[in-house]
Amino acid sequence: MRHLLYIVLALTLFSFASCGKGEEPNPEELVAKTAKTYYDYLIQGKYDAYVDGFYRPDSIPGSYREQLIVSAKQYVWQMKDDHKGLDSVTIAGAKADTAKHVGHAFLVLCFKDSTREEIVVPMTLKKGNWMMR
């Protein structure tokens, strides 16, 4: 009985110790999830959020931003014509070089006509945020 008490006490201490550790997120996981989020915006019709996911070192005029949004809409319409639309996006993997602040997300676009296409999304880390290049 005494051994059981020690085991329970040790497990309790280990569980509290592990809860306190705020582990840093894996950079590859962040790259992949962020890129997937941007492509999920396309599926949801949130074209402005998708466009805002691109890294632009300088501010751009509102008219150019609107042109980028129109371009994103045209891209989605082209996918509808070619593949009946984009159904979902899954993560195939990612690479990140935190020293150079760059990464690549490997995504699989799953179309409504049951075809799939793997794409590479180049990413860059700016001010703590992963952005598409």
C-alpha positions as CSV (number, residue, x, y, z in Angstrom):
1,M,0.0,0.0,0.0
2,R,2.9,2.3,0.8
3,H,4.4,1.7,-2.6
4,L,1.1,2.6,-4.3
5,L,1.0,5.8,-2.4
6,Y,4.6,6.7,-3.6
7,I,3.7,5.9,-7.2
8,V,0.5,8.1,-7.1
9,L,2.5,10.9,-5.4
10,A,5.2,10.7,-8.1
11,L,2.7,10.6,-10.9
12,T,1.0,13.7,-9.5
13,L,4.2,15.6,-9.2
14,F,5.2,14.7,-12.8
15,S,1.8,15.8,-14.1
16,F,2.1,19.2,-12.3
17,A,5.7,19.6,-13.5
18,S,4.7,19.0,-17.1
19,C,1.8,21.4,-17.0
20,G,4.0,24.3,-16.0
21,K,6.3,23.9,-19.0
22,G,5.2,26.3,-21.8
23,E,6.8,24.5,-24.7
24,E,7.7,26.5,-27.7
25,P,5.6,25.6,-30.7
26,N,7.4,23.7,-33.4
27,P,8.3,26.1,-36.2
28,E,7.5,23.6,-38.9
29,E,4.1,23.1,-37.4
30,L,3.5,26.8,-37.3
31,V,4.5,27.2,-40.9
32,A,2.1,24.4,-42.0
33,K,-0.9,25.5,-39.9
34,T,-0.5,29.1,-40.9
35,A,-0.4,28.3,-44.6
36,K,-3.4,26.0,-44.2
37,T,-5.3,28.8,-42.5
38,Y,-4.7,31.1,-45.4
39,Y,-5.9,28.5,-47.9
40,D,-8.9,27.8,-45.7
41,Y,-9.8,31.5,-46.1
42,L,-10.2,30.8,-49.8
43,I,-12.6,28.0,-49.1
44,Q,-14.6,30.2,-46.8
45,G,-14.7,33.1,-49.3
46,K,-12.6,35.4,-47.0
47,Y,-10.5,36.7,-49.9
48,D,-9.4,39.8,-48.0
49,A,-7.9,37.6,-45.2
50,Y,-6.2,35.5,-47.8
51,V,-4.6,38.5,-49.4
52,D,-3.6,39.9,-46.0
53,G,-1.6,36.7,-45.5
54,F,1.0,37.7,-48.2
55,Y,4.1,39.5,-47.1
56,R,4.5,42.9,-48.6
57,P,7.5,44.8,-47.3
58,D,5.9,48.2,-48.1
59,S,2.4,49.4,-47.7
60,I,0.3,49.2,-50.9
61,P,-2.5,51.4,-52.2
62,G,-6.0,50.3,-51.5
63,S,-6.7,50.0,-55.2
64,Y,-3.9,47.4,-55.6
65,R,-5.2,45.5,-52.6
66,E,-8.6,45.4,-54.3
67,Q,-6.9,44.0,-57.4
68,L,-5.3,41.3,-55.4
69,I,-8.6,40.4,-53.9
70,V,-10.2,40.2,-57.3
71,S,-7.3,38.0,-58.4
72,A,-7.9,35.6,-55.5
73,K,-11.6,35.4,-56.5
74,Q,-10.7,34.6,-60.0
75,Y,-8.3,31.9,-58.8
76,V,-11.2,30.3,-56.8
77,W,-13.5,30.6,-59.9
78,Q,-10.9,28.9,-62.0
79,M,-10.7,26.0,-59.5
80,K,-14.5,25.7,-59.8
81,D,-14.3,25.5,-63.5
82,D,-11.4,23.1,-63.5
83,H,-12.3,20.9,-60.5
84,K,-15.8,21.9,-59.3
85,G,-14.1,23.9,-56.6
86,L,-11.8,23.5,-53.6
87,D,-13.2,21.1,-51.0
88,S,-10.5,21.1,-48.3
89,V,-6.8,21.6,-47.6
90,T,-4.6,19.2,-45.7
91,I,-1.1,19.5,-44.5
92,A,1.5,17.2,-46.0
93,G,4.5,18.6,-44.2
94,A,6.7,21.7,-43.7
95,K,10.3,22.8,-43.4
96,A,11.5,25.9,-41.5
97,D,14.8,27.7,-41.2
98,T,14.4,29.9,-38.2
99,A,17.9,31.4,-38.7
100,K,16.9,32.7,-42.1
101,H,13.3,33.3,-41.1
102,V,11.9,31.3,-44.1
103,G,9.9,28.1,-44.5
104,H,8.0,26.0,-46.9
105,A,4.6,24.5,-46.2
106,F,3.5,21.4,-48.3
107,L,-0.2,21.4,-48.7
108,V,-2.6,19.1,-50.5
109,L,-5.5,20.8,-52.2
110,C,-8.5,18.4,-52.3
111,F,-10.9,19.3,-55.0
112,K,-14.6,18.5,-55.3
113,D,-14.0,16.3,-58.3
114,S,-11.9,14.0,-56.1
115,T,-8.6,15.1,-57.6
116,R,-5.7,16.3,-55.4
117,E,-2.8,18.6,-56.0
118,E,0.2,19.0,-53.7
119,I,1.5,22.6,-53.6
120,V,4.5,24.3,-51.9
121,V,3.8,27.6,-50.2
122,P,6.9,29.6,-49.5
123,M,6.6,31.4,-46.2
124,T,8.6,34.1,-44.4
125,L,8.7,35.1,-40.7
126,K,8.1,38.8,-40.2
127,K,7.5,40.4,-36.8
128,G,6.6,37.0,-35.3
129,N,4.1,36.1,-38.0
130,W,4.4,33.6,-40.8
131,M,3.4,35.2,-44.1
132,M,3.1,33.8,-47.6
133,R,5.7,35.0,-50.1
